[in-house]
Amino acid sequence: MADKTQEAGGVHFPFPFTPYSIQKDFMAALYQVLEAGKVGIFESPTGTGKSLSLICGALSWLRDFERKKRQEEARILEAGAAPLNDGEDQSPHLPSPSSCQETPGTPGASGEPDWVTQFVQKKGERDLVDRLREEQVRRKKREERLQQSRHHAWLKSAAKRPRQEDEETERLLHLSREMLAAGMGSEQLDSEEEELVLAEYESDEDRAAASGADEDEDDLEEEHVTKIYYCSRTHSQLAQFVHEVQKSPFGKDTRLVCLGSRQSLCVNEEVRGLGSVQLINDRCAEMQRSRHERNGIPEEEEAAAGRRRRRRQQATCPFYSHERLQLLRDEVLLEVKDIEQLVTLGREARACPYYGSRLAIPAAQLVVLPYQTLLHAATRQAAGVRLQGQVVVIDEAHNLIDTITGVHSVEVSGSQLCQAHSQLLQYMERYGKRLKAKNLMYVKQILYLLEKFVTVLGGNIKQNPNTQSLLQAGTELKTINDFLFQSQVDNINLFKVRRYCERSMISRKLLGFTERYGAVLTPSREQPRLSGFQHFLQSLQPPGTKAPAAPAAEGEDGAPRLASPLMHIEGFLAALTTANQDGRVILSRQGSLSQSSLKFLLLNPAMHFAQVVKECRAVVIAGGTMQPVSDFREQLLACAGVEAERVVEFSCGHVIPPDNILPLVVCSGPSSQQLDFTYQKRELPHMMDETGRILCNLCNVVPGGVVCFFPSYEYQRQVHAHWDKSGLLARLAVRKRIFQEPKRANQVEQVLMEYSRCIKRCSQVGGMVTGALLLSVVGGKMSEGINFSDNLGRCVVMVGMPYPNIRSPELQEKMAYLDQTLPRAPGQAPPGKALVENLCMKAVNQSIGRAIRHQKDFASIVLLDHRYARPPVLAKLPAWIRDRVQVKATFGPAFAALRTFHREKSGPSVSLPT
């Protein structure tokens, strides 16, 4: 049973158990942010129940908000009932002739006569009452519908009949296809090829007039209730959050919907088999477009009408049924389900979970979705997400700025540019006479763009990019305008080209054309024309690979198809429509054309975040470690137009007792060598030796697991090789078995399992070896999301300060941009330099937070570098670590503190320093 705890202001927060005091503070602060419509930056360390606090705090506010709203609606309706009576048939109240005679034309405060002002006010009141009554009717219908849906048998029986009909339709279609293949082979070939030809391109006005959903879908649009959008980085994190909701006191009566990608939610095996995310998206969109097409075939095309109708029928997805989608929508809202449960339900009901979940958004109270869906405006709009007046919670937000930058940055290689040009040129040569003038014009513009992009890299579009050497090598950064001028494409309207690519689905047509002719040439009259194209495509493939398989071969072996290079280039064209000052184009020339690339770099992520904070009622940016928060305030919120008064910071302490953590800054090693791991000094032999001696001493007194983080894979490799040569590695192996973080992601789990087994075995058997030492990399596979709780991480060591590569052209451009756009605070470092230090400390904070995972956990944290002792650096540690950190100028006192700490926590251990 939920334990209700009363907070300041009389707010009750249902909770599954008695909450910690920091959880009470977290929920109270969250409630106030949502109530006041603020932007909150919330930090709650791992192990403090952040997810549960977010759920109970936010849904408590939503519960109270809905209750107040209904009370206000009832008050307005009650007040409006007297003058309105039952009167849907009453005319507006006009002033009587006598009243007009008493005050003929008397102007009010607005300059209008009083009777006009009164009439407008009454009309506004009537409209409000009418709207509230409509909302009540809609709400009542929805509640009745959901109540009906509580019987699962109803969904299955309702879905059974359409499923049987679909199976019969599929059987008949399969039979007709076999008959056509046997007796009408030439007609089938023509029909399939006709699908590759671009349809006539419609203007915005024509499209608006011709588009529109089917008549049976008119009632799908519902009024969006006030809701909370919760997003995180990965599907596994979202699934974990949904499970927390299910276990919470709100799990039974919250209308929750999970949004995911088509790749995660599609239940059409034919589409899922395409493999590539882009191919799945395009195929699904094509099916929906086929569904909404209307018959309007001219007389001269009447002969082909039967074939077109047959293709449309085959192209329509059998899982997209209006009736079954509505049933699925109601079932989704009925009880909380994660992505896997949603997919299972969709298969049972033969209804698409992707579109069914989107239909559930308007009535949902809590919408769970990935970062990319929320942060990318086009994706957000396509998913049916409306932010106006809603609440957004962004969890695991420590990398929010990098995520927005990554979502809107794109890179294309010289090989992709050449490949797309060759495919499109062959396509135009084959179907040019069939294309309407507008299609032909845009195809030629795209070809021209591709040619000029290759030229600006220093290549030739007519030659093989793999064997084409560039005279000039290096990296060059350009503003968008300068790049367009240098490429000689500034005379082309990229906005129109981008819109054409999206609506004509040219990349999908081109992919179908390439699959048909690009890999396996059939003996036909087209072979002489296409043989050159075939050889060129094969030459573009990297050594040791084959050209994409033809559709027939692909269907037999089930191999996933590769996306068309034009699909990727469309993203680059879209990025070039960004404001000139907010982005840069990086020209990277790397010897050969195929290895060279064009990359769009977004410098101002705030431009994409501005719409979110502008439309939403409140925004919460939450994470386990949000320090340093100055990046969020300055780069993201201030640049997005958020006033400083609207931003609220909240950082709660940890649930562990103060004496369960020992953070140490060690400035020198056992031989009194100052620890200076700057780029110039860290590779010196005596610095690597000193690091090894420190670890030997730590391994003598720390039981269980020690996790040591290095700034890079290359430095970790150098240190390991030096220790092996000097004999330090053998000395370490006496006390701890040594593991290294692998570079390949698929090997991480195996290394972690062996590391865990070794620690468990040593703690049970005893002996000379007392655990394991894991050599990891900051920003690698084990610095985020990995749980080193209890004996898996009794000590975390940070070797040096992991500053990013200051020589990186991208980082230099970002620094210059911040120096130009952000004001420099008195006594503070320039914004560009502050960015570099913040990136370093964010990486440090993520890594050292791996060890403490719950209330009874304990660990030591050792920061090896004298630079950590500087007050500005210490200030950027999380508060729960910063308040307890001890700076040790020499190694002796540091070692004594570590020995005492672990002896008190774990019992006696080997002691003397070496």
N, C-alpha and C positions, 0 to 999 in steps of 0.2 A: 504494500500500500504506500502511496506517495506520502512523503512527509512534508507538510506545508510549513514554510518558514516565512515569517513576516519581516519585510524589509522596511527601511525608512520610507515614510509616505504612505504606508498601509498597503503596499503591493505584496500579494501572495504569489510565491513561485513554487508550483508543484515540483517535487524532486523525488527520484526513486529511493534516495536514502538521505540521511542527514548530511547536508553539504558542508564543505570546509568554509571557513570564514572568507577566504579569498574568492570562493565560488559565489558566495552571497554578494560580495562587493562587485564582482564581475557582472552578475545579472542585474544588479541595481544600476550600475553605470550604463550597461547596454540598454536597459529600459529607458533611461533618461535621454540617451542619444536618439533612440527611435521616436520617443514622444516629442522631442524638441526639433526633430528634423535636421540633425547634425551629421557630420562626417567623423566617424570614430576610428582611431587607430588603436587596436586592442592587442596586447601582448600577454600571453598566458603560457608559461613553459610546459613542455611535454610532461604528462603525468599529473597535471592539475585538473583534468577533466574539462578541457576547453570546449570540446564538441558538445558535451552535455549542458554546459553552462550557456552556450550559444542557443541550443535548442530550447531549453526551458525559459531563458530570459526573453528571447525573441517571440516565442509562441505565447508567452504570458502577456506580452505587450499586445500581440495581435488579438488575443482573446478579449482583453479589456477594450481595445480599439473598436472591435466589432460590436461589443456590448454597448458602448457609448454611442456608436453610430445608430444602432437600432433604437435606442432610447430617444435620440434626437429626431429620428424619422417618425417615431410614434408621436412625439410632441408636435411636430409640424403637421402631421396628418390629422391629429386631433384638433389642432387650431384651425386647420383648413377645412374641416368637415362641415362646420356650421354654415359658412357662406356658400360652400360648394353643394351642400345637401348630397343628394345622390347624383347630382346634375351633370352627367356627361352631356345632356342635351341643353343645358343652360347657356345662354349667350353671355358675353362679358358684361359686367356691370358698368353701365354708362350713367353719367350724372343726370339727374332729373331736370326738366326745364326750369323749375322754380329755383333750384340751386344755381343754375347758370344765370338766372336773372338777378339773384342776390349778389353774386360776385362776377359780373360780366367781364370775362377775359382777365381776371386778376392774375398777374404773373407770380409764379413761385420762385423759390431760391434759384432754380436752374434757368429761369427766364421763360419757362413754359407756364401756361395757365395751370392752376391747381388741379382742375379736373383731369387734365392730360397726365400730370405727374402721378395722380392717384390711380388712374387707369393702367399706366405702365407698371406701377408697383403691384397692383392686383393681378395683372397678367403674368408677371414674373412669379408671384406666389402660386398662381394656378398651375403654371408650367412645372414648378418645383414639385408640387403635390402630385401632379400627373406622373412625373418621372419616378417619384418615390413609389407610387402605386404600381407602376410597371415593374420596378425592381422587386417589389414584394411578390408580385405574381411570378416573375422568373425564378426567384429564390424558392418559392413554394413548389413550383414545378420540378426544379432540380432536386429538392429534398425528397419529393415523392418518387422521382425517378430512381434516386439512389437507394431509397428504402425498398423499392421493388427489386433492385439489383442484388439485394442481399442473399437471394436464393441462387446459388451457383448453378443449379440445374437449369434455371431459366436461360442463362447465357449459353449453356451447352446445347440445349434443345433448340434455341433460336438459331444457333450457328450450324446445327446439324443439317438442316434442309439446304441452305445455300452451299454447304460443303459438298453435299451429294450432287447438287446441280453443277458445281464447278468441276467435279471429277468426271461427270458425264460429258460436259463441254470439252474438257481436255481430251477425253477418249475420242470424241468425234473429230476434233481438230487433228489429233495424231493420225487418225485413219485417213482424213482428207489429205494430209501432207504426204502420207505414203502413196496414195493414189496419184497425187500430182507428180511425185518424184518418179513414179513408174511410167506414166503416160504423157506427162506434160512437162518434161525436163526443161525445154527451151523457155517456156513461159515462166517457170519458176525462177530461172536464172535472171530473166529480164526484171521480174518483180523484185528480187533481192537487190539487184544493182540500182534500181530506181530509188531505193531507200538511201543511197549514198549521195544523191543529188540534193543540193541545198534548196529548201523551200523559198518561195518569194519572201524577201525581207520586208517587214512592215514597219512603218514609222510609229512613233509613240502614239499619235492620234489614231491611226488605223488600228493599232494593237488595243488601245483602250476601248475602242468601239466594238472590236471583234471578240475581246476576251470576256471573261466572266465564268463563274463556276456553273456547273449543271444546276438545273432547277431544283433537283432533289437535295442540293447542298446549301440552299439559301438560309436554312435555319441553323447551320453549323456555328455561325458567329454568335458568341455570347458576350455579355458584358463582363469585363475583367474585374473581379473582386480585388480588394486590397490584399496583397500577398507578399511573401518573402522569397526572393531569389537567392539560393545558396549555391555558390560555385567553388570548386577546388580544382587541383591540377590534373588528377588522374581518375580513371573510372574506379580503381580500387579504393581510393580515398572517398569518392562519392558513395560507393557501396557501403563502406564502413560507417559513414555518416547516417545513411538510411537505416542501417541496423541499430544505431544509437537511438534514432527516432522511434523505431519499433519498440525498443525496450523502455523508452521514456514514458512518463505519465500521459503524454500527448499522443502516444502511438495508436490509440484506438479511434480517436475522433478527429484526426487531422487529415485533410484532403491533400495528399502529396503525389506529385508526378515527377518521374525521372526522365530527363531528356538525354539523349545520346546521339551518336553519329549513326548514319545509315549502316555503316560497317558493323556497329554494335547491335543494331536493332532489326536489321532486315531479316525476314524469314523466308524470302523467295530464294530458293537454292540456286536457281539459274543466275540471279544477280549476284548473290554472295560469292559464287564461284569465280567472278571476275577478279577478285583478289585486291586490286588497287583501289584505294579510297576514292580517287578521282573517277575511275571507271564506274564504280558502284553508284556514286552521286549522279554522274551523267546519264547512266542507263535508267536509273529511277526517275530522274527529271524528264527524260525522253518518254517514258511510259506515261507519266502524268500529262505531258503535253499531248500525246496521242489521244488520251482519254478526253481532253477538252476540245479537240478539233471538231469542227462541224462540217457537215456535207455542204459543199458549195462548188461542185465540180462543173466547169464549163462543158458545153456540148462536145467540143473537139476532143475532150479527154474522157468522154463517156466510156470508151472502149476499155480504158484502164481503171474505171471506177471500181469494178468488182475486185480487182487485185488490191487496190488501196484499202478498201473496206476490210478485206481479209487480213492485210498487214496490221491495220489498226486494232483489229480484234485480238490478233496474236500479241501485239505490243502492250496491251493493257494488262497491268499486274492483277492477277487473280485475288490478291490479298487486299486490294483497295476496293472495298464495297461500303457504300454510305451506311447501309443498315448495320453491318457488322462493326464498322468503325465506331458508331455511336454506342453499340453494346460494349465494345472494348473500353471506350472512354469512361463509361459509367463504372465499369468494373475496376478500372485504374483508380478512380476517385474513392472507391468504396473502402479500401484499406491500403495501408502503406506497403509498397512493393519496390524491390530493387530492380536493376536492369535485367538480371537473369530471370527473375520471376515474371517480369513483363514480357520477355521473349517467349517463355514457356506458355503464358496465357495467350499470346498472339498466335502461336502455332495451334493451340487447341481451338481457338475461335476462328482460325483462318482469316485473321484480320491483321493489318500491318501495325506493329507496335510503334514504328517511327511516326506515322501520321495519327495513330490513335492517341499517343501521348501528347502530341501537339494540340489535338482537339480538347484535351483535358486542361490545358493551361488556364483558360479564362476562369474556370470555377475553382481551380486549385488554390490552397492557402500557402503551400510550400512547394516551390519548384526547384529541383536539384539538377544542376547542369554543369558541364565542363567550362573551364576558363574561356576557351576559344569561342564558344557559342555566345557568351556574354560580351566579350571584349571586342569582337569583330562585328561592326554595324550591319554588314550585309547578311552575315550568318544569323545574327540576332533577329533581323527582320524576317528572314526566310523561315525561322523556327517559330514565328508568331509570338516572340517575347516583346512585351510592351512595358517600358520602364516608368512611364508617366505616373507619378504619385506612389510608386512602389518602394519596397525596401530591398536593398542588395547587400548580401553578406559575402565577402570574398575571403575564403579561408586559405591557409598555407600561402599567405600573400607576401612572404619575404622576398620572393623573386618577381613581384608583380610588374615592376618597371621593365625588367628583362623579358618577361612574357609578352607584354604589349609590343615591345620592340620586335621580338621574334615573330609574332603573328603577322606583323605588317612589313617585314623585310623579306626579300626574295632574291635568289641568285640563279642566273642561267649561264650555262657553259657555252663555249664556242661550238662544241659538238652538237648540242641541242639546237642552237640557232641554225647551223647548216642542215641538220636533219629535218627540222621543221620546214625550212625553205625548199628543200628538195621534194619533200612529200607534197607540199602545197602547190608547187610548180607543176608536178606531174598530174595532180588532181585537176588543176585548171586546164592543162592541155587536153585532158580526157573529156571533161564535162563543160568546158568553156562555152560551147555553142548552146548548151542547155540552160545556162545560168542567165537570170534576168540582169539588167544593166546595173542595178544597185548592188547585187551580190558580186558581180564581176569587179566593180569599182573597189569594193572593200577588200576583196581577195588580193587585188593588185597593190593596194595600200599596205596590207600586211606583208606581202612579199618585199616591197620596197623597204619597210621598216627592218625586216630581218637582214636584208642585204647591207643596209647602212650600219646596223649594229655590228656585223662581222667586220665591216670596213674600219670602224672606229677602233676595233681591237687590233687592227693591222693585218687582217686576213683577207682572203679572197673566197667569196661564196661559191665559186665554181670548182674549187679544189678540195681534195680530201683533207679534213681538219687534223687527222691523226698524223699525216706526213707533212703538214704545212708548218714550217718554222717561222717564228716572228722575229723580225730584225730588232725590235725594241722589247726589252723585258722590264718588269717592275710594276709598281702599283701607283695609280693616279686617282685622285678624288676630284669630283666635279659637282657643282650644284646641278640641280635638275635642268634649269634653263641652259646652262653652259653645255651640258651633255647633249641636249636636244639640238643646239646650234652646231656643236662640233660634229654631231652625227648627220646633220643636214636633214633633220626630220621635223624641224620646228614649224613647217608649213602644213603638217597633218594634225587634224583634230583628234587627239588621243582619247578624249572623252567619248566621241562617237565610235571610234574603233573598238574601244572597250565594251560599249553597249552592244555593238554588233556581235562581238565574239560571244557575249553572254546569251543573247537572244537567238542567234542563228544556230548555236551549238556546232559551229564549224569544226571545232577540235574533235567532236564526236564523229562527225561525218568523215573527217580526215583519218581518224583511227580505223573506222570501218573499211575505208578504201585501202589503207596500208595493210590491214590484216588480210584483205582479199587478194591483193596482188604483191605484197611486199616480201613474202617468204617462199611460198610454193607456187610456181607458175604452172597453170594448167595449159595444156595444148589448145590454143585458141587463136583467133585472128589478132588478139591484142599482144601476143608474145613479143613480136619484134619491137613494138613501141615501148614495152615495159621492161625489157631485158636490161637496158642500161640503168634504169631506176633500181632494179633488183640488185645489180652488182654494186651500185653506189651505196645502197642501204646496208649491204653486207660489209662493205669496207668501213662503214661508220661504227660497226660493232667493235667493242674492245677485244683484244686478242683473247682467244680461248672461249668466246661466246658465240652463240648462234643468233641469227635473226629471229624475230618473233614468229612463233608457229602460226600456221594458217588456222582459220576458225575450225575446220574439220578436225585437224590434228589436235587442236587445243581441247575440243570437246571430248576427244577420246582419252587423253591422258590427264585432263583436269588441271593442267599447268596454268598458273595465274598469268593474265595478260599484262603487258607493260603499258603505262599511260603514254599517250602521245606527247612528244616534246612541246607541241603547240599549247597543250593544256597548261604546262608549267610557264611558258612564256607569257600567256595571258595574265598571269599574276604579276609579272614584271611590268607589263604595259599598264595594268591598273595602278601599280605603285608610282609610276611616272606622272600620274595625275594628282599627286600630293602637292601641297603648297611648296614653292621653291625653297623657302627658308627652313622648312621642317625636315628635309631629307637630303641625302647625298647619293651620288652614283659612284661606285668604286670600280675602276677599270683595272682588272688584274691580268697582266700579261705574263705567262709562265712558260716561255719557250715555244711550245706548240699551240696551235689554235684550239685544239680539243681540250687542253688543260686550262686555257685562259677563260675568264668569265667576266660577266657584268653583274654587279650586286647593288641592289637598292638598300641603303641603310637609313632607317628612321631615327632622326635625332630628337624628335619631340613627341614622346608617347602621350603627353598630356592632351594633344589635339584629339586623340581617339577616346581618351577617358573623360574629356570635358562633357560630352553628351550624357554619359552615365550619371555624373554628379549633378548635372543641370536638371535632368528629368526626374530623378529619383527623389522620393521624400527624404530618405536617409540612406547613407552608405556606411558599411562597417568593413574595415580592412583588418583582418585578424591573422595572427600567426603565433607559433611557439616562441620565435625569436624575431622581433621586428627591429631591434637596434642595429645600426643607428637610424632613427626615424627622420632625420633631416632630409634624406632623399625623398621620402614620401611627401613631406610638407612642401619642399621647394620645387623639385623636378616634376612632381605629379599634380599636387593639389593647387598650389599657388599658380602654376602655369595653366591649369585648367580653369582658373577664374574663381576658385573657392576662397572666400574671405577667411582670414586667420581666426576670426571669432567663431566660425562654424566648425572648426576642427577641434576635436576633443581627443586627448591621449589618455590611455589607461594601461598601466602595467602592473600586474599583480605579482606578488612574490611566489616562491615555490612552496610546495606542501611539505618538503623535507625539513627536518630540524636544522638549525644553523650549523651544528657541529657534524652534519653528515656530508659536508662538502669541504674540500681544502683546495682552493685555487692559489697557485703559486706563480709568481713571475721570477724566473731565475736569470740573473744577469751575467753570471760567469760559471765556468765548469770546475771540475775537481782539481785541475792543474792551474786554476786561477786565470784561465784564458777567457777574455771577454767574449760573450756569445753575440756575434754580429753576423747574421745570415743575410746581409745585403747581397745583391746579385754579383757584386765584384769580389766578395770574400767567402761566400758559402762553399765554393768548390776547393778552397785551400785544404791541403791534407790535414793540417793540425785542427781545422774546424770540424772536419768529419770525424777525426779521432776523438775530439772532445765530446761530440754528440754520442759516439759509441760508448765512451766511458760513463756518461750520464745514464744511458739506458741500462748498462750493466748494473749500476748501483740501484736504479729503480727496480729492476727485476729481482734484486736480492730481497727487497722488503715488501713489494706489492704482490699479493696472492692473485690467483686467477688470471684474467686477461688484461693485457696492456695494449692499447691502440695508439700507434704513433703516426701522426699525419705529417707528410712532407709537402712542400709547395707545388711539386710537379712530378709526373711520372719519370721524366728524364733525371731529375735530381735524386729521386728514390733509387733509380737504377745505378747511378754513379756511387751513391753512398754504400749501397749493398755490395757492389763490386769492390770498393775500397776496403770495407770491413772484412770481406772474404780474403783479400790479399794480406791484410795486416794481422789476421788472427782474431780480431774482435768478434767476428761472427761466431766462431767456435766457442768463445767465452760466453756469449749471449745464449747459445744453444744449450749450455750446461743447465741453465735455470728455466728457460722458456723455449718451447718449440716455435720456430719462426715461420710465419706465413706472409705472403706478399699479395697485395690487391692485384687481381688480373686486369688487363686492359679490356678483354672481351667481356661483354655483359653476361653472356650465357655461361661463363665460368664462375661468376660471383657466388651464386648459391652453393655450388660445390665447395668452394673455399670456406665459406661461412659455416657450412655443416661440419667440415673437418676441424675448423677452429673451435667450434662449440663442443664437439666430441672430445677433443684433446683436453679442454679445460675441465669438462665433467669427469673424465677418466682420471686426471691428475688429482682432483679434489677428493675422489673416492679411494684411490690406491695409495696416494702419498709418494714420497721418495724425493729424489734430488730435483727433478723437474717439477715446478710448481704451477704450471699453466702454459700460456701461449702469448707470443708477441705478434701483433698484426701490423705490418707496415702498409699504411694507406696513403691516399693522396687527397689533398683538399680539392673539393669540387668534383671528386671522382665518384665511383659507384657507391662508396661506403660513407660518404660525408653527409648524406641526406637520406632520411627515410629508413635507415637501418637501426635496429634496436639493440644496443649493447648494454642491456640491463644486467644488474646483479654481477655475477662473476665474469660475465663476458666483457665487462669494461670497468675494472676497478680503478684504472688510471688512464687518462687521456693526455697524450703529449703532443704539443704543437711545436714543430721545428721551424723557427723563423716566422716571418710575416708574409703570407701568400699574396703579395701585390700582383695585380695583372700586368701583362707585358706593356710597359709604357711606350715601347717602340711601335706598337700596333697602330697603323694608320686610322683604323676605326676609332680606337680609344682617343687618339690625339684629336681627331675631328670632333668627337663628343665633348672633350674637355674645352676645346676652343669655342664650341657652340655655347656651352654653359657659361664660360667667362664673358661671352658677349651678351647673353640674354638675362643672366641672373645677377642681381646686385650683390656686391661684396660687403658682408657684414663687418663692422669695425672690429679689429683684433682677430678676425677669423681668416683662415686660408682662402685663397681664391676658389670659386666654385669648382673649377676643373680639378684642382689638386684635392679638394675635399671629396670629389667623386671617387678618385683612386683610393683614398684611405677608407672610404665607406665600403667600397667593393671588397677590399681586403678584410675589414672587420666583419662584414656580413658572412664571408666565407669562414672566418675563424669561429664566429658564434654558432653557425650551423654545425660545425665539426665538433666543438667541445660540448655541445648539448646532447651528444649521442649517449652519454653514460648514465645520467640521472633520469630514470623513467617512471618512478613511482615513489610513494611517501616513505617507504622503509629502505630505499636504495641509498648507497653511499659511494663516493668516488673522489679521487684527487684529480686536479687539472693542473698540468705543468706547462707553462708558456716559456719556451726557450728563446729568448732574444732580449737584449737590454732595451730595445725600443718599446717593448710592452710597458715599461715603467713610466713612460711619459704620460702626464695627466690627460692630454687630449685623446690618447689612445685608450687609456683605462676608462674614460667616460663613455666609450662606445661599446663596452661590454654590457651584457644584460644585467639589470639591476640586482638580481638574485645572486649573480656571480661577483659583480663589481663591489658590492657591500662587504664581501667576505675575503677579497683577494689580499694576499700578503706578498710584498715585494722583497726579494732576498738578493742583496748585492753579491754575496758569495755563496758557494755551493754547500758548505758545511751546515749552516743553519737551515737551509732548504731541505737537505737530506734528513736532518734531525727531526724536522717538523713532519716530513713524510713518514718516517719510521714510527714516530709516536702515533700519528693518525691511524695508520693501518694496524699497528699493534693493538690499539684500543678497540678498533672495529672488528678485527679478525683474529686476534690472539697473537702470541709470540711468533716472531719470524727471524730469519737470518739478518744480521745487523750491520756489520762494519762497512764503511765506504771503501771503495777501491780506486 
